[in-house]
Amino acid sequence: MYPQSLIFRTHPSSRYSVAALIGSLEADQRLADIQIEAPIEIAIDVIEESIKNGPTIIAHSVMSTQWRRVYREVQQARKRFGNDVVIIGGGAHATIRPKELLKNGFDYVVIGEGERIFPELVWSLMNGYDPLNIEGVVGKDSDHFPLPKELPIVNLDDYPPFALGMNIVGPVEVTRGCPFQCKFCCTPVLTGCKVRHRSVESITKWLKLAVEKSGFTRTWFLSPNALSYGGIGRKPEPEKLERLLRETSKVEGLEEIYFGSFPSEVRPEFVTKPILDLLRGYVANATLQIGLQSSSDKVLKLANRHHTVEQGIEAVRIALDTGFTPHVDMIFGLPGETIDDLHKNVELCYTLVEMGAKTHGHVFMPLPGSAYENMPPSKLDAESRRLLGELSRKKDLTGSWSTQEKLAQDLSNMDKLDE
């Protein structure tokens, strides 16, 4: 008997990818009969009930910051249910360290973008075919572990942005890929440096369906750099951006569009008064997420950011002048940052707040797959921690910076089981 049920473990930090991946299953007519559940927590009795109907697939989308929790859950499921469950993994950490997942109880791992591969894997398991014949799927018997760049690139228009059938919805991903290759980020390895966009026609089609079937009244557009829509990612394309906003704002029943605010952001050098005036005319968000990252031009250059501190501060000024409240991303402890640089970083946060901005803090984490993955994790000194805590208490600083120190150390110390 082959699996006819899929339990996709959902977690708040990976809910956007889960929505898109289950959407890709819903779009595949061959999978119309599979029973899908997407619980926030996987209860033992849910798995037991599913197994009564036959072997069950358990899926995890794995981020590097989740590895301890995920491996613990997988090992518990394997010990309890043995071969009655087929456990598959994908996502950022799975793509970078597939052998590690396989050694920790996974049966199969999807490398790279999942919309194309995931439905093929599920269909193969349901019909008794060998999943290892699928390009991008690896298992314990694999002798080749491809890099994402070796696999076909996904056309976003070919897949839904979310799962309307199960009402698992989230932001519409309108852009994927980034040409800048920042060293603290793993995006260049995961989705490549070639920028791709979901077409305006595809976006409006899915928004109309979301309004009709799920009662959507507002939407968020997801992009690594919102102001790059329609181009190759190196400069704004105002006409293409305006067409996106104009056409989606015409969707009947859709009352609000959020773009350029979290979970998207904008690069500082893309910010001009004309383009923010354009954005202001369509979007509902009062905030604009700006990725400045450091108060040091030296640190920015080392990280391959391709913009200066002054460009970041000027972007904040322009945002304020056009009616946005800037939320400025800052990373503390980037490689090359001295203790003096760190203190200036904190000082800049206070300066930005005085200007009228808010700040969003991160502590550098050596993410697997990034150019900085082998760099030492960041650790704040007591004075910086005190000053940042003061900003947080005043609600002028948001973000998980206070817990990321531990996560950074955890990533640095984790056993690299695929080596």
TAUR-V525211 format. One record per residue. RES is the residue in one small letter. SS is DSSP state (2 for helix, 1 for strand, 0 for the rest). OMEGA is omega in whole degrees, 0 to 359 (none if undefined). Layout:
<<RES & SS & OMEGA> <RES & SS & OMEGA>>
This chain:
<<m & 0 & 182> <y & 0 & 184> <p & 0 & 175> <q & 0 & 182> <s & 1 & 178> <l & 1 & 174> <i & 1 & 182> <f & 1 & 181> <r & 1 & 181> <t & 0 & 177> <h & 0 & 182> <p & 2 & 183> <s & 2 & 180> <s & 2 & 186> <r & 2 & 181> <y & 2 & 180> <s & 2 & 177> <v & 2 & 179> <a & 2 & 181> <a & 2 & 183> <l & 2 & 176> <i & 2 & 174> <g & 2 & 178> <s & 2 & 175> <l & 2 & 180> <e & 2 & 182> <a & 0 & 182> <d & 0 & 184> <q & 2 & 179> <r & 2 & 185> <l & 2 & 185> <a & 0 & 185> <d & 0 & 183> <i & 0 & 178> <q & 1 & 185> <i & 1 & 170> <e & 1 & 181> <a & 0 & 184> <p & 0 & 173> <i & 0 & 174> <e & 0 & 178> <i & 0 & 178> <a & 0 & 181> <i & 2 & 183> <d & 2 & 177> <v & 2 & 178> <i & 2 & 180> <e & 2 & 180> <e & 2 & 179> <s & 2 & 183> <i & 2 & 177> <k & 0 & 180> <n & 0 & 179> <g & 0 & 178> <p & 0 & 187> <t & 1 & 175> <i & 1 & 171> <i & 1 & 183> <a & 1 & 176> <h & 1 & 167> <s & 1 & 195> <v & 0 & 169> <m & 0 & 185> <s & 2 & 180> <t & 2 & 184> <q & 2 & 195> <w & 2 & 181> <r & 2 & 181> <r & 2 & 183> <v & 2 & 181> <y & 2 & 178> <r & 2 & 180> <e & 2 & 181> <v & 2 & 180> <q & 2 & 176> <q & 2 & 179> <a & 2 & 180> <r & 2 & 180> <k & 2 & 184> <r & 2 & 191> <f & 2 & 176> <g & 2 & 183> <n & 2 & 174> <d & 2 & 174> <v & 1 & 171> <v & 1 & 187> <i & 1 & 181> <i & 1 & 182> <g & 1 & 175> <g & 1 & 180> <g & 0 & 188> <a & 2 & 184> <h & 2 & 179> <a & 2 & 181> <t & 2 & 183> <i & 2 & 185> <r & 0 & 183> <p & 2 & 181> <k & 2 & 179> <e & 2 & 178> <l & 2 & 182> <l & 2 & 179> <k & 2 & 181> <n & 0 & 169> <g & 0 & 178> <f & 0 & 176> <d & 0 & 182> <y & 1 & 179> <v & 1 & 175> <v & 1 & 179> <i & 0 & 176> <g & 0 & 184> <e & 0 & 192> <g & 2 & 188> <e & 2 & 180> <r & 2 & 189> <i & 2 & 187> <f & 2 & 178> <p & 2 & 179> <e & 2 & 179> <l & 2 & 180> <v & 2 & 180> <w & 2 & 180> <s & 2 & 179> <l & 2 & 180> <m & 2 & 186> <n & 2 & 173> <g & 0 & 177> <y & 0 & 182> <d & 0 & 181> <p & 2 & 183> <l & 2 & 173> <n & 2 & 181> <i & 0 & 179> <e & 0 & 181> <g & 0 & 176> <v & 1 & 178> <v & 1 & 179> <g & 1 & 184> <k & 0 & 182> <d & 0 & 181> <s & 0 & 175> <d & 0 & 177> <h & 0 & 180> <f & 0 & 187> <p & 0 & 170> <l & 0 & 180> <p & 2 & 182> <k & 2 & 178> <e & 2 & 185> <l & 0 & 179> <p & 0 & 179> <i & 0 & 180> <v & 0 & 170> <n & 0 & 185> <l & 2 & 181> <d & 2 & 183> <d & 2 & 186> <y & 0 & 177> <p & 0 & 176> <p & 0 & 181> <f & 0 & 186> <a & 1 & 182> <l & 0 & 181> <g & 0 & 179> <m & 0 & 181> <n & 0 & 174> <i & 1 & 188> <v & 0 & 180> <g & 0 & 178> <p & 0 & 175> <v & 1 & 177> <e & 1 & 183> <v & 0 & 180> <t & 1 & 176> <r & 1 & 181> <g & 0 & 181> <c & 0 & 183> <p & 0 & 193> <f & 0 & 174> <q & 0 & 174> <c & 0 & 190> <k & 0 & 179> <f & 0 & 188> <c & 0 & 179> <c & 0 & 180> <t & 2 & 181> <p & 2 & 179> <v & 2 & 188> <l & 2 & 186> <t & 0 & 173> <g & 0 & 182> <c & 0 & 177> <k & 0 & 182> <v & 0 & 178> <r & 1 & 181> <h & 1 & 168> <r & 0 & 184> <s & 0 & 177> <v & 2 & 180> <e & 2 & 179> <s & 2 & 181> <i & 2 & 181> <t & 2 & 178> <k & 2 & 183> <w & 2 & 176> <l & 2 & 178> <k & 2 & 178> <l & 2 & 180> <a & 2 & 176> <v & 2 & 184> <e & 2 & 189> <k & 2 & 185> <s & 2 & 178> <g & 0 & 177> <f & 0 & 169> <t & 0 & 178> <r & 1 & 179> <t & 1 & 173> <w & 1 & 175> <f & 1 & 185> <l & 1 & 181> <s & 0 & 175> <p & 0 & 177> <n & 0 & 190> <a & 2 & 185> <l & 2 & 179> <s & 2 & 188> <y & 0 & 175> <g & 0 & 183> <g & 0 & 181> <i & 0 & 174> <g & 0 & 184> <r & 0 & 179> <k & 0 & 179> <p & 0 & 173> <e & 0 & 188> <p & 2 & 182> <e & 2 & 180> <k & 2 & 177> <l & 2 & 180> <e & 2 & 179> <r & 2 & 177> <l & 2 & 185> <l & 2 & 181> <r & 2 & 185> <e & 2 & 180> <t & 2 & 178> <s & 2 & 178> <k & 0 & 182> <v & 0 & 185> <e & 0 & 181> <g & 0 & 178> <l & 0 & 188> <e & 0 & 186> <e & 1 & 175> <i & 1 & 178> <y & 1 & 184> <f & 0 & 183> <g & 0 & 174> <s & 0 & 180> <f & 0 & 15> <p & 0 & 172> <s & 0 & 171> <e & 0 & 177> <v & 1 & 175> <r & 1 & 186> <p & 2 & 186> <e & 2 & 176> <f & 2 & 187> <v & 0 & 171> <t & 0 & 179> <k & 2 & 180> <p & 2 & 184> <i & 2 & 176> <l & 2 & 173> <d & 2 & 176> <l & 2 & 181> <l & 2 & 183> <r & 2 & 181> <g & 0 & 185> <y & 0 & 191> <v & 0 & 180> <a & 0 & 185> <n & 0 & 176> <a & 0 & 182> <t & 1 & 175> <l & 1 & 182> <q & 1 & 183> <i & 1 & 181> <g & 1 & 177> <l & 1 & 170> <q & 1 & 182> <s & 0 & 175> <s & 0 & 184> <s & 0 & 175> <d & 2 & 178> <k & 2 & 181> <v & 2 & 178> <l & 2 & 180> <k & 2 & 178> <l & 2 & 182> <a & 0 & 177> <n & 0 & 183> <r & 0 & 178> <h & 0 & 170> <h & 0 & 182> <t & 0 & 176> <v & 2 & 181> <e & 2 & 176> <q & 2 & 178> <g & 2 & 180> <i & 2 & 177> <e & 2 & 177> <a & 2 & 177> <v & 2 & 179> <r & 2 & 182> <i & 2 & 179> <a & 2 & 179> <l & 2 & 181> <d & 2 & 181> <t & 0 & 172> <g & 0 & 176> <f & 0 & 167> <t & 1 & 181> <p & 1 & 168> <h & 1 & 192> <v & 1 & 178> <d & 1 & 176> <m & 1 & 178> <i & 1 & 181> <f & 1 & 176> <g & 0 & 176> <l & 0 & 178> <p & 0 & 182> <g & 0 & 180> <e & 0 & 176> <t & 0 & 177> <i & 2 & 176> <d & 2 & 177> <d & 2 & 180> <l & 2 & 180> <h & 2 & 177> <k & 2 & 175> <n & 2 & 180> <v & 2 & 179> <e & 2 & 179> <l & 2 & 177> <c & 2 & 178> <y & 2 & 178> <t & 2 & 180> <l & 2 & 178> <v & 2 & 178> <e & 2 & 178> <m & 2 & 182> <g & 0 & 180> <a & 0 & 167> <k & 1 & 179> <t & 1 & 180> <h & 1 & 190> <g & 1 & 174> <h & 1 & 168> <v & 1 & 183> <f & 0 & 176> <m & 0 & 180> <p & 0 & 186> <l & 0 & 174> <p & 0 & 181> <g & 0 & 178> <s & 0 & 178> <a & 0 & 180> <y & 0 & 188> <e & 0 & 181> <n & 0 & 178> <m & 0 & 181> <p & 0 & 180> <p & 0 & 181> <s & 0 & 173> <k & 0 & 182> <l & 0 & 173> <d & 0 & 188> <a & 2 & 182> <e & 2 & 178> <s & 2 & 180> <r & 2 & 179> <r & 2 & 182> <l & 2 & 178> <l & 2 & 176> <g & 2 & 178> <e & 2 & 177> <l & 2 & 180> <s & 2 & 180> <r & 2 & 178> <k & 0 & 181> <k & 0 & 175> <d & 0 & 177> <l & 1 & 176> <t & 1 & 179> <g & 0 & 185> <s & 0 & 185> <w & 2 & 185> <s & 2 & 178> <t & 2 & 185> <q & 2 & 175> <e & 2 & 180> <k & 2 & 179> <l & 2 & 179> <a & 2 & 179> <q & 2 & 179> <d & 2 & 179> <l & 2 & 182> <s & 2 & 185> <n & 2 & 186> <m & 0 & 178> <d & 0 & 179> <k & 0 & 191> <l & 0 & 180> <d & 0 & 180> <e & 0 & none>>
